[in-house]
C-alpha cells in the first residue's frame, strides 16, 4: 500500500496493493494494523454507501459535535472527491484538495475529522463507499456551498445536479466561526 499526504496535512491518498489476474482482482479496503501505521486508526463505527448519477455533486458537508473521519473509495464509476480545510486557526484554512477516485485506480482518500467533504460524479453512475469514525447525527449536520467563490474549486462538471439542501448552504465567509471546527495544535 502506498500512502501520500496531500497538501492538506492529515488528508491522505491511499493506493492499496491490488492483486489481479484473469479471474478479476482483490485488494484490502481496510486492515487495522496496516492503516494504523499510517495514523488511520479509526475506530470506524459506521459504513455508508451512496449511488449517484453523472454530474451529481454532493456536499460540502461536515459535522461539529460529532466530527467524522472518513475513508472513502469507489466500487463502480468515478468521482472527483473534494476536501476543504475549514478548521478555524489552521494554516491551510479555506484550501482544498481534489482527487479522482474510481473503480479502475482503486484510490482511497482518508479525511480526518474537521474537514468539509463532497464529491462530483464524472462517470455515468458511481457507487461510493466510506467508513466513518463517528455516528451520523442529523442535528449536527453543517455544510458550505459546493460553488463557493472564495474556494475556487475546479469541479470537472459543467452542469451539476445539486440537492435543494446543498443549494441552500452558505458560503464559507458567511458561516459563523462558532459553527466551524477549531484547529487542534496538540500532537
N, C-alpha and C positions, 0 to 999 in steps of 0.2 A: 504494500500500500504506500502511495506517495501522498504526502501532505504538504500543501503550500499555503503559507499565510498570505492573505490578501493585503491590500494597503490599509484595511481596517483591522487593527490588532484584535485578535481573537476570532475573527471570521476566517474560517479555514476551507480551502478547496481540497477535497479528498478524492484521489484517484485509486479506487480499490484494484487489487490484483484480480484480473478476470481470466478464468480458465475456460478455453473454448476448444471445441473440436467439431466433427461432422454432426454430432448429436445436438449441439447447442452450446450453452455456456453456463458457468457457475461463478458467483462471487459472493463474499460475505457483505451484507448490508450493515451489520453491526456485530462487533465482537468485543466484549467489555475490556479484556486485557489489552488488546491491541489499540483500541481507541483511547483508553485511559492513559497510555504512554504519550498520546498527543494532547493531553489535557481535555479530552472529551469523555467525561466520566458519568454523565447522567446524574442520578438515575433517571431513565426515561419512564414516565408514568402514563403516557397516552400515545397512541398510534393513530394517525389520521390519513385519510385517502381523499383526494379530490380529483374529479374529472371535469375537464373544461374543453370547449371548442376553440378553434383558431381565433386569434385576435382578442380573446378574453384577457383582461387584466384584473387580477385580484390583489387588493392591498392599497396602500401600505399599512399594515396592521402591527399593533404592539399591545402589550399588557403592562400594567404598572404595579399593582399589588401582588400579582401572581405572574411575574415575567417568565416567559417560556424560552429556554434554549431549544433550538430545533436542528435536527439532522434531516436534510431534505434530499430526495432523489426522484428520478422519473423512471417509471416502469414501461411507459408507452409514450412515444412522441417526443416533443422538445419544447422547452420553456426558456425564457430569459428571466433568470432569478435575480432579484434586486434586494440588497440590504443597505439600510441607511442608518448612520450613527446619529441617534437623537438624544444621546446622554448629555445632559447639561454639565458643562465643565470639561468635556472631552476635547483633546487637541484635534480630533477629527470630526467634531460636531458638524452635521449638515453634509458630510461627504458620503458618497455611495459607491458600491461596487456592484457589478453585474456579471453573472456567469451563465453560460449556456449549459443546461443540464439536459441529457437525453437518454433514450434507451440504447443509443449507439455508443456514446462516450462513457456512460455509467458514472459520471462525476457526481459526487455528493457535495453538499455545502453545509457546513456547520455554522449556525448563527447563535452566538451566546445571548443570554437574557439582556435586555436593554436596547435592542436594535429594532427598527421597523423593518418589516419584511413584506415582499409582494412578488408577483411574477406575472409575465405575459406569455400566452401560448403562441408559439410560432410554427406549429405543425397543425394538421387537420384536427387532431384531438390529442390531449395529453392526460395521462394518468400520473398524478403526483402523490408521493407518499412522504410522510415525515413523522419522526418521533419527537415528542415534547418532554421537557423536564418538569413541567408543572401542568396541572389540570386547567382546561379552558373554563373560564368564569365569565358568563355573559355580561355581568355588571362591571367587568374590568376590561372592557374592550375599547381600545382607542385606535386612532389612525390619522394619517396625513394623506393629502391628495397625491395620487399617482403622477399627476402632471404639474406638481409644484414648480413654479418658475425659478425659485431660488435654488432648487436641487439640480435642475437641468439634466434630468435622467434621459438618456438617449435610448428610448424604447424602440425596438425594431418592428413596431406595429404602427401603421398609419391611421387606421380607423378602428380604435379599440371598442370593445363591448365591456362596459363597466356597470356594476350593480348600482342601483339607486343609493344605497347606503354609502358606497365608496365615492360616488359623485358628490355627496354632501360633506365629505371630510374636509377639514380646514387645511390651509397651507401651514407649513412649519412655523413661519413667523407669527402666525395668529394663534398658535397653541400656547396656553398658559404654562409657564415653567413648572407650575405645581402638578401638571398632568404629563410631565416628561420624566423619564428615569434620570437619576444622577450618575455621573461618572464616579466610579469607585477607585480610589487610589491605593487601596490595600492590596497586598500581594496575593 
